[in-house]
Amino acid sequence: MTREAVKTLFHPFETDVFLPPGEGEHVLFLGAEAGFRRPGGFNAAMEAVQGFRPLYNGLLRQGIDARPAVEGDDFDMALVLLGRHRGENENFIAEALSRTKPGATIVVAGAREDGIQSLRKRLRSLDVETEHLAKYHAQALWFVRPSDPTALMSALRHPAAMVEERFETAPGMFSHGEIDPGSQFLARYLPKDYRKQAADFGAGWGYLSVALAGQSPEIEGIDLYEADHAALDAARRNIGRLCPGLRTRYHWLDLAREEVKARYDLIVMNPPFHEGHAAEPCLGQAMIRAAASALRAGGDLLLVANRGLPYEPVLAELFRTSGETARNARYKVLWARK
């Protein structure tokens, strides 16, 4: 289902608030999602940027040329679709400022829960003059890029945060700025002195992979699977710095919908149960199914979940044996053997 804010973003062009960019112009679209249609006259080349694999795949299905990270600069216009993370949203605005030409129009849209109203106030506090309109239960605002946006970019940009002075993270990533307590609980029960090939499903910025490598320094290797492109890049840097001798491969993949082609002896995971804006407990079950397909006979799955999530039936369905290793007030660690 298309988010209303996607339609709101293009509404100023449809209502002739300002002219759509035409042929020969180049538009940057940050946080791009599928479901929009170009208004009449919107003939500019568009670079759609989306680092979350399911949304990226949705853009490809719509025939939109998409990429997971920004490339190039000197864009004539920037479009920004807000998400739920304030720091990531403000980083999007800073990125748009750094990639556009002086005098370019920057158009931003989001719903109230995306923080569009607080963003308007934030920009006003930074002496940015904006105009706005409301449509489709969301708001669009726009402003002109100043000739020298350096100070504005500096005020808006949220730098990477170091967790425990070891792990690089950034706004918008799962468990930004702290170790997720579920992953921390699972880390206590990771195998020691493990020597076979393992995978980390939903690896995020690499905490569980580093923990597993620390307890099993002679492990054959760990493959990391993650849907958030920026988090996977952070994991690559974290592991390169903290576990320089570890054999790794990195896979930007939607585990709920895309096939895992390799096979493993051990899979560890802290499966998410939110996808984009919607709560989706079935996502964890889909990842368990992916793990069952990716394990060799006799291979093991070890996962952590909120205590109330119904993962035991799917484990019993797909694995030869399964059970519970531990639980505390919030989490349970489950195991299964294929």
Backbone hydrogen bonds in HBPLUS format (Angstrom, degrees):
<---DONOR---> <-ACCEPTOR-->    atom                        ^
c    i                          cat <-CA-CA->   ^        H-A-AA   ^      H-
h    n   atom  resd res      DA  || num        DHA   H-A  angle D-A-AA Bond
n    s   type  num  typ     dist DA aas  dist angle  dist       angle   num
A0006-VAL N   A0003-ARG O   3.08 MM   3  5.62 145.2  2.21 111.2 120.1     1
A0007-LYS N   A0004-GLU O   3.03 MM   3  5.46 119.8  2.41 108.2 121.4     2
A0008-THR N   A0004-GLU O   3.01 MM   4  6.34 155.9  2.07 149.1 157.0     3
A0009-LEU N   A0005-ALA O   2.98 MM   4  6.11 147.5  2.09 142.6 149.0     4
A0010-PHE N   A0007-LYS O   3.18 MM   3  5.53 132.1  2.42 103.6 114.8     5
A0011-HIS N   A0008-THR O   3.11 MM   3  5.00 149.5  2.21  99.2 108.5     6
A0013-PHE N   A0010-PHE O   3.20 MM   3  5.61 133.3  2.43 107.6 118.9     7
A0014-GLU N   A0010-PHE O   3.28 MM   4  6.61 150.6  2.37 146.2 154.8     8
A0014-GLU N   A0011-HIS O   3.03 MM   3  5.01 116.7  2.44  97.5 113.5     9
A0015-THR N   A0011-HIS O   3.06 MM   4  6.24 142.4  2.21 155.7 165.1    10
A0017-VAL N   A0012-PRO O   2.93 MM   5  5.05 150.6  2.02 157.9 161.5    11
A0016-ASP N   A0013-PHE O   3.42 MM   3  5.23 167.0  2.44 100.8 102.8    12
A0043-ASN N   A0021-PRO O   3.02 MM  22  6.38 122.9  2.35 142.2 155.5    13
A0025-GLU N   A0022-GLY O   3.14 MM   3  5.87 156.3  2.20 139.5 142.5    14
A0045-ALA N   A0025-GLU O   3.01 MM  20  6.30 147.2  2.12 165.6 155.4    15
A0076-ASP N   A0026-HIS O   2.81 MM  50  5.46 146.7  1.92 150.7 162.0    16
A0027-VAL N   A0045-ALA O   2.78 MM  18  6.12 167.3  1.80 162.5 166.6    17
A0047-GLU N   A0027-VAL O   2.81 MM  20  6.21 162.2  1.84 167.4 173.6    18
A0028-LEU N   A0077-MET O   2.99 MM  49  6.37 163.8  2.01 151.7 154.0    19
A0079-LEU N   A0028-LEU O   2.68 MM  51  6.09 159.4  1.72 161.1 168.6    20
A0029-PHE N   A0047-GLU O   2.89 MM  18  5.95 163.8  1.92 156.8 151.6    21
A0049-VAL N   A0029-PHE O   2.82 MM  20  5.99 165.6  1.84 173.1 168.0    22
A0030-LEU N   A0079-LEU O   2.82 MM  49  6.15 157.3  1.87 166.8 160.5    23
A0081-LEU N   A0030-LEU O   3.02 MM  51  6.35 165.7  2.04 161.3 164.7    24
A0031-GLY N   A0049-VAL O   3.09 MM  18  5.96 124.7  2.41 147.9 162.0    25
A0032-ALA N   A0049-VAL O   3.10 MM  17  5.69 141.0  2.26 144.0 144.5    26
A0042-PHE N   A0039-PRO O   3.03 MM   3  5.56 161.0  2.06 138.6 140.1    27
A0043-ASN N   A0041-GLY O   2.92 MM   2  5.51 124.9  2.23 109.5  93.2    28
A0067-ARG N   A0048-ALA O   2.97 MM  19  6.42 141.9  2.12 155.3 167.2    29
A0050-GLN N   A0067-ARG O   2.98 MM  17  6.26 156.7  2.03 151.1 158.5    30
A0229-HIS N   A0051-GLY O   2.88 MM 178  4.95 171.7  1.89 142.7 145.4    31
A0055-LEU N   A0052-PHE O   3.01 MM   3  5.64 119.7  2.38 120.5 134.2    32
A0056-TYR N   A0052-PHE O   2.92 MM   4  6.02 158.1  1.97 153.6 159.4    33
A0053-ARG N   A0227-ALA O   2.86 MM 174  4.95 169.8  1.87 142.3 145.7    34
A0057-ASN N   A0053-ARG O   2.86 MM   4  6.04 163.4  1.88 158.5 161.5    35
A0058-GLY N   A0054-PRO O   3.08 MM   4  6.31 143.9  2.22 135.3 145.1    36
A0059-LEU N   A0055-LEU O   3.08 MM   4  6.43 146.8  2.19 144.7 152.4    37
A0059-LEU N   A0056-TYR O   3.13 MM   3  5.20 121.6  2.49  96.9 110.8    38
A0060-LEU N   A0056-TYR O   3.11 MM   4  6.51 157.2  2.17 149.9 155.9    39
A0061-ARG N   A0057-ASN O   2.96 MM   4  6.25 154.2  2.03 147.8 154.6    40
A0062-GLN N   A0058-GLY O   3.21 MM   4  6.45 135.8  2.41 136.3 147.1    41
A0062-GLN N   A0059-LEU O   3.06 MM   3  5.13 129.8  2.32  96.7 110.3    42
A0064-ILE N   A0059-LEU O   2.98 MM   5  5.29 164.6  2.01 150.7 146.3    43
A0063-GLY N   A0060-LEU O   2.89 MM   3  5.00 156.4  1.94 106.4 113.4    44
A0074-ASP N   A0099-ARG O   2.84 MM  25  5.67 103.3  2.44 118.8 138.8    45
A0075-PHE N   A0099-ARG O   2.91 MM  24  6.14 171.7  1.92 148.8 148.6    46
A0101-LYS N   A0075-PHE O   2.92 MM  26  5.88 150.5  2.01 166.5 158.4    47
A0078-ALA N   A0105-THR O   3.14 MM  27  6.59 160.9  2.18 152.8 157.0    48
A0107-VAL N   A0078-ALA O   2.88 MM  29  6.28 163.0  1.91 163.4 164.7    49
A0080-VAL N   A0107-VAL O   2.77 MM  27  6.17 144.2  1.90 156.3 166.0    50
A0109-ALA N   A0080-VAL O   2.98 MM  29  6.47 150.5  2.07 164.5 173.5    51
A0082-LEU N   A0109-ALA O   2.95 MM  27  6.15 176.3  1.95 171.3 172.5    52
A0089-ASN N   A0085-HIS O   2.90 MM   4  6.16 160.5  1.94 156.7 163.0    53
A0090-GLU N   A0086-ARG O   2.90 MM   4  6.18 164.2  1.92 159.5 162.7    54
A0091-ASN N   A0087-GLY O   2.94 MM   4  6.13 145.6  2.06 140.7 150.9    55
A0092-PHE N   A0088-GLU O   2.88 MM   4  6.18 144.9  2.00 145.5 155.1    56
A0092-PHE N   A0089-ASN O   3.09 MM   3  5.02 118.7  2.48  91.4 106.5    57
A0093-ILE N   A0089-ASN O   3.09 MM   4  6.53 153.9  2.16 147.5 153.6    58
A0094-ALA N   A0090-GLU O   2.98 MM   4  6.25 163.1  2.01 147.0 151.5    59
A0095-GLU N   A0091-ASN O   2.82 MM   4  6.01 153.9  1.89 146.9 154.5    60
A0096-ALA N   A0092-PHE O   2.83 MM   4  6.11 157.0  1.88 150.8 157.1    61
A0097-LEU N   A0093-ILE O   2.93 MM   4  6.23 155.9  1.99 150.9 157.3    62
A0098-SER N   A0094-ALA O   3.02 MM   4  6.28 149.4  2.12 143.8 152.0    63
A0099-ARG N   A0095-GLU O   3.05 MM   4  6.17 132.1  2.29 144.7 156.7    64
A0104-ALA N   A0101-LYS O   3.07 MM   3  5.47 154.9  2.13 138.0 136.4    65
A0103-GLY N   A0145-ARG O   3.06 MM  42  5.05 155.3  2.13 136.8 141.8    66
A0145-ARG N   A0104-ALA O   2.79 MM  41  5.35 170.2  1.80 162.9 166.2    67
A0106-ILE N   A0143-PHE O   2.89 MM  37  5.57 169.4  1.91 169.8 173.4    68
A0143-PHE N   A0106-ILE O   3.11 MM  37  5.57 148.2  2.22 142.3 151.7    69
A0108-VAL N   A0141-LEU O   2.74 MM  33  5.27 170.5  1.75 166.0 168.3    70
A0141-LEU N   A0108-VAL O   2.77 MM  33  5.27 157.0  1.82 153.3 161.0    71
A0110-GLY N   A0139-GLN O   3.05 MM  29  5.76 151.8  2.14 156.3 165.1    72
A0139-GLN N   A0110-GLY O   3.00 MM  29  5.76 170.4  2.01 151.7 152.7    73
A0114-ASP N   A0111-ALA O   2.91 MM   3  5.14 146.0  2.03 105.1 116.1    74
A0115-GLY N   A0112-ARG O   2.96 MM   3  5.32 159.8  2.00 111.0 117.6    75
A0119-LEU N   A0115-GLY O   2.93 MM   4  6.07 145.9  2.04 147.0 157.3    76
A0120-ARG N   A0116-ILE O   3.05 MM   4  6.33 151.3  2.14 142.9 149.4    77
A0121-LYS N   A0117-GLN O   3.16 MM   4  6.51 160.2  2.20 147.8 152.2    78
A0122-ARG N   A0118-SER O   2.87 MM   4  6.05 151.9  1.95 142.3 150.9    79
A0123-LEU N   A0119-LEU O   2.87 MM   4  6.10 163.2  1.90 155.3 158.3    80
A0124-ARG N   A0120-ARG O   2.94 MM   4  6.15 155.6  2.00 146.2 153.6    81
A0125-SER N   A0121-LYS O   2.91 MM   4  6.17 149.6  2.00 145.5 153.3    82
A0126-LEU N   A0123-LEU O   3.02 MM   3  5.03 138.5  2.19  96.9 109.3    83
A0128-VAL N   A0123-LEU O   2.92 MM   5  5.21 159.1  1.97 146.5 146.0    84
A0127-ASP N   A0124-ARG O   3.00 MM   3  5.04 154.7  2.07 111.9 112.1    85
A0131-GLU N   A0142-TRP O   3.05 MM  11  5.55 155.2  2.11 151.3 159.2    86
A0142-TRP N   A0131-GLU O   2.90 MM  11  5.55 148.6  2.00 149.8 156.4    87
A0133-LEU N   A0140-ALA O   2.93 MM   7  5.50 149.6  2.02 152.5 159.8    88
A0140-ALA N   A0133-LEU O   2.87 MM   7  5.50 165.1  1.90 164.6 169.5    89
A0135-LYS N   A0138-ALA O   2.95 MM   3  5.58 158.0  1.99 147.6 154.9    90
A0138-ALA N   A0135-LYS O   3.09 MM   3  5.58 143.0  2.23 112.7 122.4    91
A0153-MET N   A0149-PRO O   2.81 MM   4  5.95 166.0  1.83 167.7 171.8    92
A0154-SER N   A0150-THR O   3.00 MM   4  6.18 158.3  2.04 147.9 154.0    93
A0155-ALA N   A0151-ALA O   3.01 MM   4  6.26 150.5  2.10 144.8 152.4    94
A0156-LEU N   A0152-LEU O   3.06 MM   4  6.26 145.4  2.19 145.9 155.0    95
A0157-ARG N   A0153-MET O   2.90 MM   4  5.86 152.9  1.97 154.9 160.9    96
A0161-ALA N   A0169-THR O   2.79 MM   8  5.27 144.2  1.92 134.5 145.4    97
A0169-THR N   A0161-ALA O   2.86 MM   8  5.27 146.2  1.97 148.6 159.8    98
A0163-VAL N   A0167-PHE O   2.74 MM   4  4.94 160.8  1.77 143.8 149.0    99
A0166-ARG N   A0163-VAL O   2.86 MM   3  5.76 165.9  1.88 127.3 131.2   100
A0167-PHE N   A0163-VAL O   3.03 MM   4  4.94 169.1  2.04 143.5 144.4   101
A0173-MET N   A0170-ALA O   3.21 MM   3  6.02 164.6  2.23 143.0 146.6   102
A0178-GLU N   A0175-SER O   3.46 MM   3  5.75 171.7  2.47 121.4 121.9   103
A0184-GLN N   A0180-ASP O   2.96 MM   4  6.22 156.2  2.02 152.9 160.7   104
A0185-PHE N   A0181-PRO O   2.94 MM   4  6.08 147.7  2.05 138.3 146.1   105
A0186-LEU N   A0182-GLY O   2.97 MM   4  6.27 160.5  2.01 150.1 155.2   106
A0187-ALA N   A0183-SER O   2.92 MM   4  6.10 151.1  2.00 147.1 154.9   107
A0188-ARG N   A0185-PHE O   3.26 MM   3  5.69 144.1  2.40 107.0 115.6   108
A0189-TYR N   A0186-LEU O   2.86 MM   3  5.54 152.9  1.93 121.7 129.5   109
A0190-LEU N   A0187-ALA O   3.45 MM   3  5.31 174.0  2.45 103.2 104.6   110
A0193-ASP N   A0215-GLN O   2.96 MM  22  6.23 169.4  1.97 138.8 137.7   111
A0220-GLU N   A0195-ARG O   3.08 MM  25  5.46 126.1  2.38  96.5 108.5   112
A0220-GLU N   A0196-LYS O   3.32 MM  24  5.01 139.4  2.50 109.6 115.1   113
A0265-ASP N   A0197-GLN O   3.05 MM  68  5.60 156.9  2.11 145.7 153.0   114
A0198-ALA N   A0221-GLY O   2.99 MM  23  6.21 171.1  2.00 157.2 160.1   115
A0223-ASP N   A0198-ALA O   3.00 MM  25  6.49 151.7  2.08 137.5 143.8   116
A0199-ALA N   A0266-LEU O   2.86 MM  67  6.38 136.2  2.06 144.6 158.6   117
A0268-VAL N   A0199-ALA O   2.97 MM  69  6.45 160.3  2.01 162.1 166.6   118
A0200-ASP N   A0223-ASP O   2.81 MM  23  6.22 157.7  1.86 163.1 167.6   119
A0225-TYR N   A0200-ASP O   2.96 MM  25  6.15 167.0  1.98 167.4 163.4   120
A0201-PHE N   A0268-VAL O   3.03 MM  67  6.37 152.7  2.11 162.5 169.0   121
A0202-GLY N   A0225-TYR O   2.80 MM  23  5.56 128.1  2.07 131.4 147.7   122
A0203-ALA N   A0225-TYR O   2.86 MM  22  5.75 160.6  1.90 148.1 152.6   123
A0206-GLY N   A0203-ALA O   3.02 MM   3  5.40 161.8  2.05 137.4 140.6   124
A0210-VAL N   A0206-GLY O   3.04 MM   4  6.19 162.0  2.08 156.7 161.1   125
A0211-ALA N   A0207-TYR O   2.95 MM   4  6.21 156.8  2.01 150.0 157.2   126
A0212-LEU N   A0208-LEU O   2.82 MM   4  6.01 161.5  1.85 152.9 157.2   127
A0213-ALA N   A0209-SER O   2.93 MM   4  6.08 164.1  1.96 148.2 152.8   128
A0214-GLY N   A0210-VAL O   2.92 MM   4  6.04 147.3  2.02 142.3 151.4   129
A0215-GLN N   A0211-ALA O   3.16 MM   4  6.42 144.4  2.29 143.2 151.3   130
A0216-SER N   A0212-LEU O   2.91 MM   4  6.01 129.8  2.16 143.0 157.5   131
A0219-ILE N   A0216-SER O   3.04 MM   3  5.48 153.3  2.11 127.5 125.5   132
A0222-ILE N   A0247-ARG O   2.96 MM  25  6.43 156.0  2.02 164.5 169.8   133
A0224-LEU N   A0249-ARG O   2.83 MM  25  6.25 162.8  1.86 169.8 171.4   134
A0251-HIS N   A0224-LEU O   2.81 MM  27  6.06 157.7  1.86 166.8 173.6   135
A0226-GLU N   A0251-HIS O   3.08 MM  25  6.48 159.5  2.12 166.6 170.1   136
A0253-LEU N   A0226-GLU O   3.17 MM  27  5.85 142.0  2.33 118.8 128.0   137
A0232-LEU N   A0228-ASP O   2.98 MM   4  6.26 155.7  2.04 154.3 161.6   138
A0233-ASP N   A0229-HIS O   3.01 MM   4  6.30 153.8  2.08 147.4 154.3   139
A0234-ALA N   A0230-ALA O   2.97 MM   4  6.25 151.6  2.05 143.9 151.9   140
A0235-ALA N   A0231-ALA O   2.84 MM   4  6.14 151.4  1.92 147.2 155.4   141
A0236-ARG N   A0232-LEU O   2.96 MM   4  6.25 152.4  2.04 145.4 152.5   142
A0237-ARG N   A0233-ASP O   3.11 MM   4  6.45 155.0  2.17 145.2 151.1   143
A0238-ASN N   A0234-ALA O   2.80 MM   4  6.04 161.5  1.84 153.3 159.2   144
A0239-ILE N   A0235-ALA O   2.87 MM   4  5.96 171.6  1.88 154.8 156.9   145
A0240-GLY N   A0236-ARG O   2.97 MM   4  5.97 153.0  2.05 137.5 146.0   146
A0241-ARG N   A0237-ARG O   3.03 MM   4  6.15 141.8  2.18 141.2 150.2   147
A0242-LEU N   A0238-ASN O   2.82 MM   4  5.96 161.9  1.85 152.3 157.9   148
A0243-CYS N   A0239-ILE O   2.72 MM   4  5.00 154.6  1.78 134.7 142.1   149
A0246-LEU N   A0243-CYS O   3.04 MM   3  5.53 168.5  2.05 124.0 127.7   150
A0257-ARG N   A0254-ASP O   2.99 MM   3  5.63 155.5  2.05 118.8 125.9   151
A0258-GLU N   A0254-ASP O   2.71 MM   4  5.43 150.4  1.79 172.3 176.0   152
A0264-TYR N   A0294-ALA O   2.88 MM  30  6.21 148.4  1.98 152.4 162.5   153
A0296-ARG N   A0264-TYR O   2.85 MM  32  5.75 163.1  1.88 160.8 158.0   154
A0300-ASP N   A0265-ASP O   2.93 MM  35  6.27 158.4  1.98 143.3 142.8   155
A0267-ILE N   A0300-ASP O   2.93 MM  33  6.41 149.4  2.03 154.9 164.8   156
A0302-LEU N   A0267-ILE O   2.94 MM  35  6.36 156.0  2.00 162.3 168.7   157
A0269-MET N   A0302-LEU O   3.04 MM  33  6.60 142.2  2.19 152.1 159.2   158
A0304-VAL N   A0269-MET O   3.16 MM  35  6.77 144.0  2.30 150.0 160.3   159
A0280-GLU N   A0273-PHE O   2.81 MM   7  5.19 158.9  1.86 136.1 140.4   160
A0275-GLU N   A0278-ALA O   3.02 MM   3  5.65 166.2  2.04 170.3 169.9   161
A0278-ALA N   A0275-GLU O   3.19 MM   3  5.65 149.1  2.29 140.6 134.2   162
A0283-LEU N   A0280-GLU O   2.93 MM   3  5.68 164.4  1.95 124.2 129.3   163
A0286-ALA N   A0282-CYS O   2.91 MM   4  6.19 152.3  1.99 149.0 156.7   164
A0287-MET N   A0283-LEU O   2.99 MM   4  6.32 148.4  2.10 146.0 154.7   165
A0288-ILE N   A0284-GLY O   2.97 MM   4  6.29 145.0  2.10 143.7 153.4   166
A0289-ARG N   A0285-GLN O   3.03 MM   4  6.36 152.9  2.10 145.4 152.4   167
A0290-ALA N   A0286-ALA O   2.97 MM   4  6.30 150.7  2.06 142.5 150.7   168
A0291-ALA N   A0287-MET O   2.89 MM   4  6.14 150.3  1.98 142.6 150.7   169
A0292-ALA N   A0288-ILE O   2.89 MM   4  6.18 155.1  1.96 149.7 156.2   170
A0293-SER N   A0289-ARG O   3.11 MM   4  6.38 151.7  2.19 145.4 152.1   171
A0294-ALA N   A0290-ALA O   3.04 MM   4  6.22 138.7  2.22 139.7 151.1   172
A0294-ALA N   A0291-ALA O   3.10 MM   3  5.00 123.7  2.43  92.3 107.1   173
A0295-LEU N   A0291-ALA O   3.05 MM   4  6.13 122.0  2.40 148.1 159.8   174
A0299-GLY N   A0296-ARG O   2.83 MM   3  5.14 153.6  1.89 137.5 136.9   175
A0338-LYS N   A0299-GLY O   2.94 MM  39  5.49 164.2  1.96 159.7 164.6   176
A0301-LEU N   A0336-ALA O   2.80 MM  35  5.13 158.7  1.85 154.7 158.5   177
A0336-ALA N   A0301-LEU O   2.97 MM  35  5.13 138.9  2.14 144.7 146.8   178
A0303-LEU N   A0334-LEU O   2.95 MM  31  5.37 167.0  1.97 154.6 158.6   179
A0334-LEU N   A0303-LEU O   2.80 MM  31  5.37 154.0  1.87 153.6 161.7   180
A0305-ALA N   A0332-LYS O   3.01 MM  27  5.59 149.8  2.11 153.3 162.7   181
A0332-LYS N   A0305-ALA O   2.92 MM  27  5.59 149.2  2.01 158.5 168.2   182
A0309-LEU N   A0306-ASN O   3.11 MM   3  5.73 167.9  2.12 124.1 127.8   183
A0307-ARG N   A0330-ARG O   2.98 MM  23  5.84 158.0  2.03 141.5 140.4   184
A0311-TYR N   A0309-LEU O   3.03 MM   2  5.91 134.4  2.25 106.6  93.6   185
A0315-LEU N   A0311-TYR O   3.11 MM   4  6.34 154.3  2.17 155.0 163.0   186
A0316-ALA N   A0312-GLU O   2.93 MM   4  6.15 160.4  1.96 156.0 160.9   187
A0317-GLU N   A0313-PRO O   2.98 MM   4  6.17 142.8  2.12 140.2 150.5   188
A0318-LEU N   A0314-VAL O   3.08 MM   4  6.15 151.6  2.17 144.0 149.8   189
A0319-PHE N   A0315-LEU O   2.99 MM   4  5.74 148.1  2.09 152.3 157.1   190
A0320-ARG N   A0337-ARG O   2.96 MM  17  5.94 124.5  2.28 140.8 155.6   191
A0321-THR N   A0337-ARG O   3.31 MM  16  5.41 162.5  2.34 146.5 150.6   192
A0337-ARG N   A0321-THR O   2.84 MM  16  5.41 164.1  1.86 152.1 154.5   193
A0323-GLY N   A0335-TRP O   2.99 MM  12  5.48 156.9  2.05 145.3 145.8   194
A0335-TRP N   A0323-GLY O   2.93 MM  12  5.48 165.6  1.95 146.2 149.0   195
A0325-THR N   A0333-VAL O   2.75 MM   8  5.39 159.3  1.79 151.3 157.9   196
A0333-VAL N   A0326-ALA O   2.77 MM   7  5.25 166.3  1.79 151.5 152.9   197
A0328-ASN N   A0331-TYR O   2.87 MM   3  5.46 155.4  1.93 150.6 156.0   198
